[in-house]
Amino acid sequence: MTGSRYRESGVDIDAASSAKKKIAELARATWGKEVLSEIGNFGGLFEMPRGLRKPVLVSSVDGVGTKLKVAFLAHAHDTIGEDLVNHCVNDILVQGAEPLFFLDYIASGVLDPVVVADVVKGLSRGCMENGCALIGGETAEMPGFYAEGEYDLAGCIVGIVELAKVINGHAIRPGDALWAFPSSGLHTNGYSLARKIVFEEAGLGIGDELPGTGKSVGEALLAVHRSYLPEIRDLRGRAEIRGLAHITGGGCSRIFRASCRRDAPSR
């Protein structure tokens, strides 16, 4: 009776249960022995790694912005979760942290188990590639809150770094070498402007070829936000890293502001 009343209000408990079962399968594929809980508990349990003298936890929370609008147009949902994981990994990487675990939040007006499963496939793939456990999250169904066929996606990551190896930009000095790594595309920023230029001003459709790329608009705009963790791990063995910037949302200016504050008293 309760399930019937929920369906009348726009919430399908059976669909939610089906989605959560698939989510649990995809999440378990990312787990190591450090995960001490199961999907469905109200909180994820993760055993702290050993071997660090003064471990510091580094956390960040983010979304993928209006790149979601492109995913809706393309009906392609299996990479947007990977975008989110890689974005969050990069956000804590700039402070020298290695990722430990990730949690996601997916909200929609009407829950589509197939779409949710595709999103979580991307989350799971991103976590596995970064050595990060997907230990929990929230799937919310809120009728009347989101436009038909749309959803929101956000995530929270927690990583760890030795206190003595925290990277904050304070050690940057004139004459230091500057390394830059190429992006895979727009990553997850600038999509409001990109959509205006491509769809409104250029009049292109999601399946049209984007001039100069040899790809469709959808393929080019949905290029996965890459993780720079492998490159930074390699660079650590070659040089002293004094500052890092994730070039998204003013990242470059943040690290240079930090270098200007290197003589300021710590707190």
C-alpha positions in Angstrom: 0.0 0.0 0.0 2.8 2.4 0.9 4.6 1.7 -2.3 1.5 2.4 -4.3 1.0 5.7 -2.5 4.6 6.7 -3.2 4.2 5.9 -6.9 1.1 8.1 -7.0 3.2 11.0 -5.6 5.9 10.4 -8.3 8.4 8.3 -6.3 9.0 4.7 -7.5 10.5 2.7 -4.7 10.9 -0.4 -6.9 12.9 1.6 -9.4 15.0 3.0 -6.6 15.7 -0.5 -5.2 16.7 -1.7 -8.6 19.1 1.2 -9.1 20.7 0.8 -5.6 21.3 -2.9 -6.2 23.3 -2.1 -9.4 25.1 0.7 -7.6 26.2 -1.7 -4.9 27.7 -4.1 -7.5 29.6 -1.3 -9.2 30.8 0.2 -5.9 32.1 -3.1 -4.6 34.4 -3.4 -7.6 36.4 -0.4 -6.3 36.9 -1.7 -2.8 40.0 -2.9 -1.1 40.5 -4.4 2.4 40.3 -0.9 3.9 36.5 -0.7 3.3 34.8 -2.0 6.4 31.1 -1.3 5.6 28.5 -2.3 3.1 26.4 -0.1 0.7 23.1 0.7 2.4 24.6 1.6 5.8 24.1 5.3 6.8 27.8 5.9 6.7 30.9 4.3 5.0 33.7 2.9 7.1 37.2 3.1 5.8 40.3 2.0 7.8 43.1 4.6 7.8 46.3 3.6 5.9 49.3 2.8 8.1 52.9 3.9 7.7 52.4 7.7 7.9 53.9 9.5 10.8 51.6 12.5 10.7 48.8 11.8 8.3 46.6 14.7 7.1 43.2 14.2 5.6 42.4 16.3 2.5 38.8 16.6 1.4 36.9 18.3 -1.4 33.4 18.4 -2.8 32.4 19.4 -6.4 30.0 18.9 -9.3 30.4 18.9 -13.1 28.4 22.0 -13.8 26.5 22.5 -17.0 28.4 19.8 -18.7 25.4 17.8 -17.6 23.3 19.7 -20.1 25.5 18.3 -22.9 25.1 14.8 -21.5 21.3 15.2 -21.5 21.4 16.3 -25.2 23.6 13.5 -26.2 21.8 10.9 -24.1 25.3 9.8 -22.9 25.7 9.3 -19.2 28.5 6.8 -18.8 31.4 9.2 -18.7 30.0 12.1 -16.6 30.7 10.2 -13.4 34.3 9.7 -14.4 34.5 13.4 -15.0 33.4 14.1 -11.5 35.9 11.6 -9.9 38.9 12.9 -11.9 38.0 16.5 -11.1 37.8 15.8 -7.4 41.1 13.8 -7.5 42.8 16.7 -9.1 41.4 19.1 -6.5 43.1 17.3 -3.7 46.1 16.3 -5.7 47.3 19.9 -5.8 48.0 19.6 -2.1 49.9 16.4 -2.5 47.1 14.1 -1.4 46.5 10.5 -2.7 42.8 9.7 -2.9 41.3 7.3 -0.4 37.5 7.2 -0.9 34.7 8.9 -2.8 31.0 9.5 -2.2 28.4 10.6 -4.7 25.0 12.4 -4.8 22.6 11.8 -7.7 19.2 13.6 -7.7 16.4 13.5 -10.2 12.8 14.2 -10.6 12.0 10.7 -11.7 14.6 8.1 -11.2 15.7 6.1 -14.3 17.6 3.0 -13.2 19.3 2.7 -16.5 20.6 6.3 -16.4 21.7 6.0 -12.8 23.6 2.8 -13.6 25.4 4.5 -16.5 26.4 7.4 -14.2 27.7 5.1 -11.5 29.6 3.0 -14.2 31.6 6.2 -14.8 32.0 6.8 -11.1 33.2 3.3 -10.6 35.6 3.4 -13.5 37.1 6.7 -12.3 37.5 5.4 -8.8 39.2 2.2 -10.0 41.6 4.1 -12.3 42.6 6.4 -9.4 42.9 3.7 -6.7 39.9 5.2 -4.8 37.1 3.4 -3.1 33.5 4.3 -3.9 32.1 3.7 -0.4 28.7 5.3 -0.4 26.4 8.1 -1.6 22.8 9.2 -2.0 20.3 8.7 -4.8 17.4 11.1 -4.3 14.1 11.2 -6.3 12.3 14.5 -6.0 9.3 14.8 -8.3 8.6 18.3 -9.6 12.1 19.6 -8.7 14.0 18.8 -11.8 13.1 19.0 -15.5 12.1 15.8 -17.2 15.1 13.7 -18.2 17.6 15.8 -16.1 19.5 15.1 -12.9 22.2 16.6 -10.7 25.4 15.0 -9.8 28.0 15.9 -7.1 30.7 14.1 -5.2 32.9 14.3 -2.2 36.4 12.9 -2.0 38.8 12.3 0.9 42.5 11.7 0.5 45.6 11.6 2.6 49.1 13.2 2.7 52.0 13.2 5.1 52.1 16.5 7.0 55.7 17.2 5.9 54.7 16.6 2.2 51.7 19.0 2.0 52.0 21.2 -1.1 50.8 24.7 -0.5 52.8 26.9 -2.9 54.7 28.7 -0.1 58.0 27.2 -1.3 57.7 28.6 -4.9 60.7 30.9 -5.7 61.7 33.0 -8.7 63.6 30.8 -11.2 61.6 27.6 -10.5 60.8 25.5 -13.6 57.1 25.5 -14.6 55.6 22.3 -15.8 52.3 22.1 -17.7 50.3 19.1 -18.7 47.8 19.2 -21.7 44.1 18.9 -21.0 41.8 16.5 -22.7 39.3 19.3 -23.6 37.2 21.7 -21.5 37.3 19.3 -18.6 34.3 20.5 -16.4 34.5 24.3 -16.7 33.3 26.8 -19.2 30.3 24.9 -20.5 27.8 27.7 -20.1 29.9 29.8 -22.6 30.7 26.8 -24.8 27.1 25.9 -25.1 26.2 29.5 -26.0 28.9 29.6 -28.7 28.3 26.1 -30.2 24.5 25.8 -30.0 23.2 29.3 -30.1 25.8 31.4 -32.1 27.1 28.6 -34.4 23.8 26.9 -34.6 25.3 23.4 -34.4 23.5 20.3 -33.1 24.8 17.7 -30.7 25.5 15.3 -33.6 27.0 17.8 -36.0 30.7 17.8 -36.6 32.6 20.4 -34.6 34.8 22.2 -37.1 38.5 21.4 -36.9 38.1 18.5 -34.5 36.9 15.6 -36.7 34.5 14.8 -33.9 30.8 15.4 -33.3 29.9 18.2 -30.9 28.8 15.7 -28.4 32.1 13.7 -28.6 34.2 16.8 -28.3 32.3 18.5 -25.4 32.0 15.2 -23.5 35.7 14.4 -23.6 36.5 13.0 -20.2 38.1 15.3 -17.6 41.5 13.7 -17.2 43.2 12.8 -13.9 46.7 14.0 -13.5 47.5 11.6 -10.7 49.8 9.3 -12.8 51.8 12.3 -14.1 52.3 13.8 -10.7 53.3 10.4 -9.2 56.0 10.2 -11.9 57.1 13.8 -11.4 57.5 13.3 -7.7 60.4 10.9 -8.4 62.1 13.4 -10.7 61.8 16.8 -8.9 60.7 18.6 -5.8 57.2 19.8 -6.4 56.7 23.2 -4.7 53.3 24.1 -6.0 50.5 22.6 -8.1 47.4 24.2 -9.7 44.3 22.4 -11.1 43.5 24.8 -13.9 39.8 25.1 -13.2 37.8 27.8 -11.5 40.8 30.2 -11.1 43.2 27.4 -10.0 46.3 29.1 -11.5 45.7 32.4 -9.6 45.1 30.5 -6.4 48.5 28.8 -6.4 50.3 32.1 -7.2 48.5 33.9 -4.4 49.6 31.2 -2.1 53.3 31.7 -3.2 52.9 35.4 -2.4 51.8 34.5 1.1 54.8 32.2 1.9 56.2 34.6 4.5 52.9 35.0 6.3 52.6 33.4 9.7 51.0 29.9 9.6 47.9 29.1 11.6 
